[in-house]
Amino acid sequence: MVCRWGGEEIVVALKGADTNVALEKAELLRNLIETKVSVPIQTLEEHTVTMSIGIATSENGINFEELIERSDSAMYQAKNKGRNQVVTYDVLQ
């Protein structure tokens, strides 16, 4: 399931995926976006689109709100670490 969440955020739910599977899929998506989209702007400079991705899993039976909070924390950590990367919530612990 994919849905827009907030201004620039998109939530992707992978039913039954553990952290390793989610990390693999997120890295695949991040690489596809980075390498396939280059947009010439009015100044003819090239701008590359990248993604910062945060991953959290509900393996420990947490509720939806906590899952979103954890993935959001991981995403902001990815942005703070230089953007264009994937960070899992368990790494923050």
Short mmCIF file of the C-alpha atoms (twelve columns), coordinates in Angstrom:
data_MODEL
# 
_entry.id   MODEL 
# 
loop_
_atom_site.group_PDB 
_atom_site.id 
_atom_site.type_symbol 
_atom_site.label_atom_id 
_atom_site.label_alt_id 
_atom_site.label_comp_id 
_atom_site.label_asym_id 
_atom_site.label_seq_id 
_atom_site.Cartn_x 
_atom_site.Cartn_y 
_atom_site.Cartn_z 
_atom_site.pdbx_PDB_model_num 
ATOM 1  C CA . MET A 1  0.000  0.000  0.000   1 
ATOM 2  C CA . VAL A 2  1.296  3.445  -0.903  1 
ATOM 3  C CA . CYS A 3  -0.193 6.748  0.264   1 
ATOM 4  C CA . ARG A 4  0.769  10.381 0.681   1 
ATOM 5  C CA . TRP A 5  1.320  11.354 4.295   1 
ATOM 6  C CA . GLY A 6  1.741  15.022 5.042   1 
ATOM 7  C CA . GLY A 7  3.384  17.515 2.723   1 
ATOM 8  C CA . GLU A 8  6.320  15.707 1.139   1 
ATOM 9  C CA . GLU A 9  6.057  12.342 2.846   1 
ATOM 10 C CA . ILE A 10 4.889  9.067  1.353   1 
ATOM 11 C CA . VAL A 11 4.137  5.955  3.388   1 
ATOM 12 C CA . VAL A 12 4.771  2.534  1.881   1 
ATOM 13 C CA . ALA A 13 3.389  -0.424 3.823   1 
ATOM 14 C CA . LEU A 14 4.922  -3.812 3.055   1 
ATOM 15 C CA . LYS A 15 2.721  -6.444 4.656   1 
ATOM 16 C CA . GLY A 16 4.749  -9.256 6.178   1 
ATOM 17 C CA . ALA A 17 8.128  -7.653 5.448   1 
ATOM 18 C CA . ASP A 18 10.798 -7.698 8.123   1 
ATOM 19 C CA . THR A 19 13.461 -5.006 8.483   1 
ATOM 20 C CA . ASN A 20 15.827 -6.687 6.013   1 
ATOM 21 C CA . VAL A 21 13.194 -6.962 3.277   1 
ATOM 22 C CA . ALA A 22 12.018 -3.386 3.877   1 
ATOM 23 C CA . LEU A 23 15.619 -2.147 3.736   1 
ATOM 24 C CA . GLU A 24 16.239 -4.003 0.469   1 
ATOM 25 C CA . LYS A 25 13.075 -2.583 -1.147  1 
ATOM 26 C CA . ALA A 26 13.773 0.944  0.142   1 
ATOM 27 C CA . GLU A 27 17.332 0.924  -1.227  1 
ATOM 28 C CA . LEU A 28 16.023 -0.311 -4.577  1 
ATOM 29 C CA . LEU A 29 13.468 2.505  -4.714  1 
ATOM 30 C CA . ARG A 30 16.008 5.122  -3.606  1 
ATOM 31 C CA . ASN A 31 18.479 4.023  -6.285  1 
ATOM 32 C CA . LEU A 32 15.824 3.998  -9.003  1 
ATOM 33 C CA . ILE A 33 14.703 7.522  -8.149  1 
ATOM 34 C CA . GLU A 34 18.259 8.856  -7.941  1 
ATOM 35 C CA . THR A 35 19.539 7.381  -11.176 1 
ATOM 36 C CA . LYS A 36 16.458 7.753  -13.352 1 
ATOM 37 C CA . VAL A 37 15.291 11.293 -12.666 1 
ATOM 38 C CA . SER A 38 17.412 14.259 -13.644 1 
ATOM 39 C CA . VAL A 39 15.476 17.443 -14.341 1 
ATOM 40 C CA . PRO A 40 16.856 20.377 -16.342 1 
ATOM 41 C CA . ILE A 41 15.484 23.545 -14.748 1 
ATOM 42 C CA . GLN A 42 15.121 26.960 -16.455 1 
ATOM 43 C CA . THR A 43 18.794 27.747 -15.883 1 
ATOM 44 C CA . LEU A 44 19.679 24.518 -17.695 1 
ATOM 45 C CA . GLU A 45 21.424 23.285 -14.568 1 
ATOM 46 C CA . GLU A 46 20.850 19.665 -13.786 1 
ATOM 47 C CA . HIS A 47 19.065 18.811 -10.527 1 
ATOM 48 C CA . THR A 48 18.847 15.256 -9.309  1 
ATOM 49 C CA . VAL A 49 15.896 14.021 -7.285  1 
ATOM 50 C CA . THR A 50 16.827 11.947 -4.227  1 
ATOM 51 C CA . MET A 51 14.996 10.303 -1.342  1 
ATOM 52 C CA . SER A 52 15.596 10.056 2.384   1 
ATOM 53 C CA . ILE A 53 13.824 6.995  3.757   1 
ATOM 54 C CA . GLY A 54 13.031 5.934  7.312   1 
ATOM 55 C CA . ILE A 55 12.054 2.357  8.111   1 
ATOM 56 C CA . ALA A 56 10.208 0.973  11.110  1 
ATOM 57 C CA . THR A 57 8.549  -2.418 11.464  1 
ATOM 58 C CA . SER A 58 5.670  -3.600 13.597  1 
ATOM 59 C CA . GLU A 59 7.457  -6.820 14.551  1 
ATOM 60 C CA . ASN A 60 7.027  -5.985 18.242  1 
ATOM 61 C CA . GLY A 61 3.294  -5.395 17.926  1 
ATOM 62 C CA . ILE A 62 3.372  -1.592 18.118  1 
ATOM 63 C CA . ASN A 63 0.338  0.384  17.012  1 
ATOM 64 C CA . PHE A 64 0.029  2.347  13.764  1 
ATOM 65 C CA . GLU A 65 0.730  5.757  15.321  1 
ATOM 66 C CA . GLU A 66 3.945  4.518  16.938  1 
ATOM 67 C CA . LEU A 67 4.993  2.872  13.680  1 
ATOM 68 C CA . ILE A 68 4.583  6.167  11.808  1 
ATOM 69 C CA . GLU A 69 6.408  8.052  14.586  1 
ATOM 70 C CA . ARG A 70 9.347  5.647  14.452  1 
ATOM 71 C CA . SER A 71 9.643  5.706  10.675  1 
ATOM 72 C CA . ASP A 72 9.409  9.510  10.736  1 
ATOM 73 C CA . SER A 73 12.255 9.675  13.282  1 
ATOM 74 C CA . ALA A 74 14.363 7.407  11.095  1 
ATOM 75 C CA . MET A 75 13.605 9.505  7.995   1 
ATOM 76 C CA . TYR A 76 14.707 12.713 9.721   1 
ATOM 77 C CA . GLN A 77 17.872 10.954 10.856  1 
ATOM 78 C CA . ALA A 78 18.532 10.045 7.194   1 
ATOM 79 C CA . LYS A 79 18.092 13.704 6.249   1 
ATOM 80 C CA . ASN A 80 20.353 14.872 9.087   1 
ATOM 81 C CA . LYS A 81 23.055 12.404 8.028   1 
ATOM 82 C CA . GLY A 82 23.284 13.952 4.560   1 
ATOM 83 C CA . ARG A 83 20.101 12.907 2.750   1 
ATOM 84 C CA . ASN A 84 19.663 10.335 -0.019  1 
ATOM 85 C CA . GLN A 85 19.921 7.331  2.277   1 
ATOM 86 C CA . VAL A 86 17.872 4.796  4.188   1 
ATOM 87 C CA . VAL A 87 17.888 4.615  7.988   1 
ATOM 88 C CA . THR A 88 16.095 1.979  10.041  1 
ATOM 89 C CA . TYR A 89 14.545 2.882  13.383  1 
ATOM 90 C CA . ASP A 90 16.388 0.093  15.200  1 
ATOM 91 C CA . VAL A 91 19.699 1.787  14.302  1 
ATOM 92 C CA . LEU A 92 18.613 4.814  16.357  1 
ATOM 93 C CA . GLN A 93 18.374 2.714  19.512  1 
# 
